[in-house]
């Protein structure tokens, strides 16, 4: 991987030390150029006409995402964010009184609220699977909790609040053996390391373009296994998702696009396609090795800094690193680093309610390097954090 060349086509690298890829990765110049060209086409040709002219690029976004995930283009649906993608699957799963939703302590906050809302509406039950000794979802406990009432396993692959990588493949094995639908939130994992839906064995997977895929904000996607489509009763019917059958009413369009809505930002879709192709060209195996290696390096540097404690869980950890600085609140660390040209963020207690109640450690400072970061940048950031410890009040 030619890091210097990758940095040269990443405009943001010239101005900032960006360690907030778990928030939003830096777009590359080719992605920016594609989006700018489509915006100009919309201004010069008209929005509908520009979309028609870009039909090949739009189709390639579906194809690129399918290749990225190991699925097929007709199994991909596009959305304006990963939350809406996740909701399109979850709210389309029929639930009844007594049905059970199994999830983990690392589940993303919006997903937890949705589980609780549907449980209130339907009389279903939300069951939180405990962690094992590594702090990841306990797969033995999961298997023991499954019974005829279990109608969904919902898992966040990598939480927003730390470097944990949940055992998604083992969860998939358990779900397949039990015949239980499996919804994986891969928002923080897709683009950071290889994610293959066949290897994982999930039925539904959502992700975003803006994080480790380095695509634009306002993009999300959902993969739906073809054999799982019959389990869904889409919660929205409109002209993109359905076709008129006359006296019979309507029928759903084929594939995952029955979960989409008609209006889209095609500027963003074109940009997403270019970003995904860039990741595919680099190779997700190579991206994963470097990103996870940089995360381990960042974690080690912070662990070696007196007065700094890291808090990442899991037998396997990724490029997200969370820490506390003695005597300096997390939001102040973020502000001080920003003033020095370093982008990080802090975890929010409400974004991981279950983990917050379980560990009582949030907010934490979150560092999330990606493959275009350098070891020198990580050392510089760690030195700045160390200086805060020395000068704490």
C-alpha positions as CSV (number, residue, x, y, z in Angstrom):
1,X,0.0,0.0,0.0
2,X,1.5,3.3,-1.1
3,X,0.4,5.5,1.8
4,X,2.1,8.6,0.4
5,X,0.2,8.3,-2.9
6,X,-3.0,7.7,-1.0
7,X,-2.5,10.8,1.1
8,X,-1.6,12.8,-2.0
9,X,-5.2,12.2,-3.4
10,X,-6.8,12.9,0.0
11,X,-7.1,16.7,0.3
12,X,-7.9,16.6,4.0
13,X,-4.5,15.1,4.8
14,X,-2.9,18.4,4.0
15,X,-4.7,20.3,6.6
16,X,-5.6,18.0,9.5
17,X,-4.4,14.9,11.4
18,X,-7.7,13.0,11.0
19,X,-8.3,10.3,13.6
20,X,-12.1,10.4,13.4
21,X,-12.7,7.8,10.7
22,X,-15.3,6.1,12.9
23,X,-17.2,9.4,12.6
24,X,-16.5,10.2,8.9
25,X,-13.5,9.3,6.8
26,X,-11.8,11.7,4.6
27,X,-13.0,11.6,1.0
28,X,-10.5,11.1,-1.8
29,X,-10.1,13.4,-4.8
30,X,-11.6,10.9,-7.2
31,X,-14.8,10.7,-5.0
32,X,-14.9,14.5,-4.8
33,X,-14.4,14.8,-8.5
34,X,-17.2,12.4,-9.4
35,X,-19.6,14.1,-7.0
36,X,-18.7,17.6,-8.3
37,X,-19.2,16.4,-11.9
38,X,-22.6,15.1,-11.1
39,X,-23.6,18.3,-9.3
40,X,-22.5,20.3,-12.3
41,X,-24.5,17.9,-14.6
42,X,-27.6,18.5,-12.5
43,X,-27.2,22.2,-12.8
44,X,-26.5,22.1,-16.5
45,X,-28.8,19.3,-17.7
46,X,-31.5,19.0,-15.0
47,X,-31.8,16.6,-12.1
48,X,-33.7,13.9,-13.8
49,X,-31.6,14.2,-17.0
50,X,-28.4,14.0,-15.0
51,X,-29.6,10.9,-13.2
52,X,-30.4,9.3,-16.6
53,X,-27.0,10.1,-17.9
54,X,-25.4,8.6,-14.8
55,X,-27.5,5.4,-14.9
56,X,-24.3,3.3,-15.4
57,X,-22.6,4.9,-12.5
58,X,-25.7,4.4,-10.3
59,X,-26.0,0.8,-11.3
60,X,-22.3,0.3,-10.5
61,X,-22.8,1.5,-7.0
62,X,-25.2,-1.4,-6.4
63,X,-22.7,-3.8,-8.1
64,X,-19.7,-2.5,-6.1
65,X,-21.5,-2.8,-2.8
66,X,-22.6,-6.3,-3.7
67,X,-19.0,-7.2,-4.5
68,X,-17.8,-5.6,-1.3
69,X,-20.2,-7.7,0.8
70,X,-20.1,-10.9,-1.2
71,X,-23.7,-10.6,-2.3
72,X,-25.6,-9.8,-5.5
73,X,-26.7,-6.3,-6.8
74,X,-30.4,-7.2,-6.5
75,X,-29.8,-7.9,-2.8
76,X,-28.8,-4.2,-2.2
77,X,-31.0,-1.3,-1.2
78,X,-29.8,2.3,-0.9
79,X,-30.7,4.8,1.8
80,X,-29.7,8.2,3.1
81,X,-28.1,6.7,6.2
82,X,-27.4,3.4,7.9
83,X,-30.0,4.0,10.6
84,X,-32.8,4.2,7.9
85,X,-31.3,1.1,6.2
86,X,-31.3,-0.8,9.5
87,X,-34.9,0.4,10.3
88,X,-36.1,-0.7,6.9
89,X,-35.2,-4.3,7.8
90,X,-36.2,-4.3,11.5
91,X,-39.5,-2.5,11.2
92,X,-40.5,-4.9,8.4
93,X,-40.2,-8.0,10.5
94,X,-43.6,-9.0,11.9
95,X,-43.5,-9.4,15.7
96,X,-46.3,-10.6,18.1
97,X,-46.8,-10.7,21.9
98,X,-44.3,-13.0,23.5
99,X,-41.8,-12.9,20.6
100,X,-38.2,-12.3,21.7
101,X,-35.5,-10.1,20.3
102,X,-32.0,-11.1,21.4
103,X,-29.2,-8.5,21.3
104,X,-26.0,-7.6,23.1
105,X,-24.7,-4.9,25.4
106,X,-22.7,-3.3,22.6
107,X,-25.9,-2.6,20.5
108,X,-26.1,0.9,18.9
109,X,-28.4,3.3,20.8
110,X,-30.8,3.9,17.9
111,X,-31.3,0.1,17.5
112,X,-32.0,-0.3,21.2
113,X,-34.7,2.5,21.1
114,X,-36.3,0.7,18.1
115,X,-36.3,-2.6,19.9
116,X,-38.0,-1.0,22.9
117,X,-40.5,0.9,20.8
118,X,-41.6,-2.2,18.9
119,X,-41.7,-4.2,22.2
120,X,-44.1,-1.6,23.6
121,X,-46.3,-1.8,20.5
122,X,-46.4,-5.5,20.0
123,X,-45.8,-7.1,23.4
124,X,-42.5,-8.6,22.2
125,X,-39.6,-8.9,24.7
126,X,-36.1,-7.6,24.4
127,X,-33.5,-9.9,25.9
128,X,-29.9,-8.7,26.4
129,X,-27.3,-11.4,26.0
130,X,-24.5,-11.1,28.5
131,X,-20.8,-10.7,27.6
132,X,-18.2,-13.3,28.0
133,X,-14.8,-13.0,29.8
134,X,-13.5,-10.9,26.8
135,X,-16.3,-8.3,27.0
136,X,-17.8,-9.5,23.7
137,X,-21.2,-11.2,23.2
138,X,-21.3,-14.6,24.9
139,X,-22.2,-17.0,22.1
140,X,-22.8,-19.9,24.5
141,X,-25.3,-17.7,26.4
142,X,-26.9,-16.7,23.1
143,X,-27.4,-20.3,22.1
144,X,-28.9,-21.1,25.4
145,X,-31.4,-18.3,25.2
146,X,-32.8,-19.2,21.8
147,X,-36.2,-21.0,21.8
148,X,-39.3,-21.0,19.8
149,X,-40.2,-17.5,20.9
150,X,-37.0,-16.0,19.4
151,X,-37.8,-14.1,16.2
152,X,-34.7,-12.0,15.8
153,X,-31.0,-11.8,16.7
154,X,-29.8,-8.2,16.3
155,X,-26.1,-7.6,16.7
156,X,-23.8,-4.6,16.3
157,X,-20.6,-5.9,14.7
158,X,-18.3,-3.1,16.0
159,X,-19.8,-0.7,18.5
160,X,-19.5,3.1,18.2
161,X,-18.0,3.2,21.6
162,X,-14.9,1.1,21.4
163,X,-12.6,-1.3,19.5
164,X,-14.5,-4.5,20.2
165,X,-15.2,-6.8,17.2
166,X,-18.2,-9.0,18.1
167,X,-18.0,-12.7,17.0
168,X,-20.4,-12.2,14.1
169,X,-19.5,-15.5,12.3
170,X,-20.2,-17.6,15.4
171,X,-23.5,-15.7,15.9
172,X,-24.4,-16.5,12.3
173,X,-23.7,-20.2,12.8
174,X,-26.0,-20.2,15.8
175,X,-28.7,-18.2,14.0
176,X,-28.7,-20.6,10.9
177,X,-28.9,-23.7,13.1
178,X,-31.9,-22.3,14.9
179,X,-33.5,-20.8,11.8
180,X,-33.7,-17.4,13.4
181,X,-33.4,-14.2,11.3
182,X,-30.1,-12.4,12.0
183,X,-29.7,-8.6,11.5
184,X,-26.1,-7.3,11.6
185,X,-25.3,-3.6,12.0
186,X,-22.0,-3.4,10.2
187,X,-21.8,0.4,10.2
188,X,-18.4,0.6,11.8
189,X,-16.9,-2.5,10.2
190,X,-17.7,-2.3,6.4
191,X,-14.7,-0.6,4.9
192,X,-12.5,-1.1,7.9
193,X,-11.8,-4.8,7.3
194,X,-13.4,-7.6,5.1
195,X,-17.1,-8.2,5.8
196,X,-18.5,-11.2,3.9
197,X,-22.2,-11.9,4.3
198,X,-21.8,-15.6,3.3
199,X,-19.0,-16.2,5.8
200,X,-21.0,-14.4,8.5
201,X,-24.3,-16.0,7.7
202,X,-26.5,-13.0,8.5
203,X,-29.9,-12.4,6.7
204,X,-29.7,-8.6,6.8
205,X,-26.7,-6.2,7.0
206,X,-26.6,-2.5,7.1
207,X,-23.8,0.0,6.6
208,X,-22.8,3.5,5.8
209,X,-20.6,5.2,3.2
210,X,-19.3,8.0,5.4
211,X,-17.1,6.1,7.8
212,X,-14.3,3.7,6.9
213,X,-15.5,3.5,3.2
214,X,-14.6,7.2,2.9
215,X,-17.7,8.0,1.0
216,X,-20.0,11.0,1.4
217,X,-22.4,11.7,4.3
218,X,-26.0,10.9,3.6
219,X,-25.4,7.4,2.3
220,X,-26.5,4.1,3.7
221,X,-27.2,0.6,2.4
222,X,-28.9,-2.6,3.3
223,X,-28.1,-6.1,2.1
224,X,-31.0,-8.6,2.3
225,X,-30.5,-12.3,1.6
226,X,-32.9,-13.3,-1.2
227,X,-34.2,-16.2,0.9
228,X,-35.0,-13.8,3.7
229,X,-37.2,-11.5,1.7
230,X,-40.3,-13.5,2.4
231,X,-39.8,-12.9,6.1
232,X,-40.3,-9.1,5.6
233,X,-43.5,-7.1,5.3
234,X,-42.0,-3.8,4.2
235,X,-43.2,-1.0,6.4
236,X,-43.4,1.5,3.6
237,X,-45.2,1.0,0.2
238,X,-44.6,3.6,-2.5
239,X,-43.9,4.0,-6.1
240,X,-40.3,2.7,-5.9
241,X,-41.1,-0.3,-3.8
242,X,-44.3,-1.5,-5.3
243,X,-46.1,-1.9,-8.6
244,X,-49.8,-1.5,-9.3
245,X,-51.8,-4.7,-9.9
246,X,-55.1,-3.1,-10.8
247,X,-58.0,-4.8,-8.9
248,X,-55.5,-6.8,-6.8
249,X,-53.9,-3.6,-5.4
250,X,-50.1,-3.9,-5.6
251,X,-47.2,-6.3,-5.4
252,X,-43.6,-5.7,-4.2
253,X,-40.9,-5.1,-6.7
254,X,-38.3,-7.9,-6.9
255,X,-35.3,-8.0,-4.6
256,X,-34.2,-5.6,-1.8
257,X,-35.3,-2.5,-3.6
258,X,-38.8,-3.1,-2.3
259,X,-37.4,-1.4,0.9
260,X,-36.2,1.7,-0.9
261,X,-38.0,5.0,-1.5
262,X,-38.1,6.8,-4.9
263,X,-36.2,10.0,-4.2
264,X,-32.4,9.9,-3.8
265,X,-29.4,12.1,-3.8
266,X,-27.7,10.8,-6.9
267,X,-24.7,13.0,-6.2
268,X,-24.1,10.9,-3.1
269,X,-24.8,7.6,-4.7
270,X,-22.3,8.3,-7.5
271,X,-19.7,9.3,-4.8
272,X,-20.4,6.2,-2.8
273,X,-19.8,4.0,-5.8
274,X,-16.4,5.6,-6.5
275,X,-15.4,5.3,-2.8
276,X,-16.4,1.6,-2.7
277,X,-14.5,0.9,-5.9
278,X,-11.5,2.5,-4.4
279,X,-11.7,0.2,-1.4
280,X,-12.1,-2.8,-3.6
281,X,-9.1,-1.8,-5.7
282,X,-6.9,-1.4,-2.6
283,X,-8.2,-4.7,-1.3
284,X,-10.1,-5.2,2.0
285,X,-7.6,-7.7,3.3
286,X,-4.8,-5.1,2.9
287,X,-7.0,-2.3,4.3
288,X,-7.9,-4.4,7.3
289,X,-4.4,-5.4,8.1
290,X,-3.2,-1.8,8.1
291,X,-6.2,-0.2,9.8
292,X,-6.2,-2.8,12.6
293,X,-2.4,-2.5,12.9
294,X,-2.7,1.3,13.3
295,X,-5.4,0.8,15.9
296,X,-3.1,-1.5,17.9
297,X,-0.3,1.0,17.6
298,X,-2.5,3.9,18.8
299,X,-3.7,1.7,21.7
300,X,-0.2,0.8,22.6
301,X,1.0,4.4,22.5
302,X,-1.8,5.5,24.8
303,X,-1.3,2.6,27.2
304,X,2.4,3.6,27.4
305,X,1.4,7.2,28.3
306,X,1.3,7.8,32.1
307,X,-2.1,9.0,33.2
308,X,-4.0,7.5,30.2
309,X,-6.1,4.4,30.3
310,X,-7.7,2.6,27.3
311,X,-11.0,0.8,27.6
312,X,-11.4,-1.4,24.5
313,X,-13.0,-4.8,25.0
314,X,-13.0,-8.0,22.9
315,X,-10.8,-10.9,22.0
316,X,-10.4,-9.2,18.6
317,X,-10.0,-5.4,18.4
318,X,-10.1,-3.0,15.5
319,X,-9.0,0.5,14.6
320,X,-11.2,2.2,17.1
321,X,-9.5,3.1,20.3
322,X,-11.1,4.6,23.4
323,X,-9.3,6.2,26.4
324,X,-9.6,8.4,29.4
325,X,-7.0,11.1,30.4
326,X,-6.5,11.6,34.1
327,X,-7.8,14.9,35.2
328,X,-9.0,16.1,31.8
329,X,-12.7,15.5,30.7
330,X,-13.2,13.8,27.4
331,X,-14.8,16.8,25.7
332,X,-11.9,19.0,26.8
333,X,-9.4,16.5,25.3
334,X,-11.3,16.6,22.0
335,X,-11.3,20.4,22.0
336,X,-7.6,20.7,22.8
337,X,-6.6,18.2,20.1
338,X,-8.8,20.0,17.6
339,X,-7.0,23.3,18.4
340,X,-3.8,21.4,17.6
341,X,-5.2,20.2,14.2
342,X,-6.1,16.7,15.4
343,X,-9.6,15.3,14.8
344,X,-11.0,12.9,17.4
345,X,-14.3,12.7,19.1
346,X,-15.8,11.5,22.4
347,X,-18.3,8.7,23.0
348,X,-21.8,9.6,24.0
349,X,-23.5,7.7,26.8
350,X,-26.8,7.6,25.0
351,X,-25.3,6.2,21.9
352,X,-24.6,3.0,23.8
353,X,-27.0,2.9,26.6
354,X,-26.5,-0.7,27.5
355,X,-22.8,-0.5,27.5
356,X,-23.0,2.7,29.5
357,X,-25.0,1.0,32.2
358,X,-22.8,-2.0,32.2
359,X,-19.4,-0.4,32.3
360,X,-20.0,3.2,33.6
361,X,-17.0,4.6,31.7
362,X,-18.5,6.9,29.1
363,X,-17.7,9.5,27.8
364,X,-14.4,8.3,26.4
365,X,-12.0,10.0,23.9
366,X,-12.3,8.0,20.7
367,X,-9.4,7.7,18.3
368,X,-10.0,6.0,15.0
369,X,-7.1,5.9,12.4
370,X,-7.4,4.5,8.9
371,X,-5.0,3.2,6.3
372,X,-4.0,6.6,5.1
373,X,-2.8,7.7,8.5
374,X,0.9,7.4,9.4
375,X,2.7,6.1,12.4
376,X,4.2,9.5,12.9
377,X,0.7,11.0,13.1
378,X,-0.2,8.5,15.8
379,X,2.9,9.3,17.8
380,X,2.2,13.0,17.5
381,X,-1.4,12.6,18.8
382,X,-0.2,10.5,21.7
383,X,2.4,13.1,22.6
384,X,-0.2,15.8,22.6
385,X,-2.3,13.7,25.0
386,X,0.7,13.1,27.2
387,X,1.3,16.8,27.4
388,X,-2.3,17.3,28.7
389,X,-1.6,14.9,31.5
390,X,1.5,16.8,32.5
391,X,-0.4,20.1,32.5
392,X,-3.7,18.9,34.1
393,X,-5.2,21.0,36.8
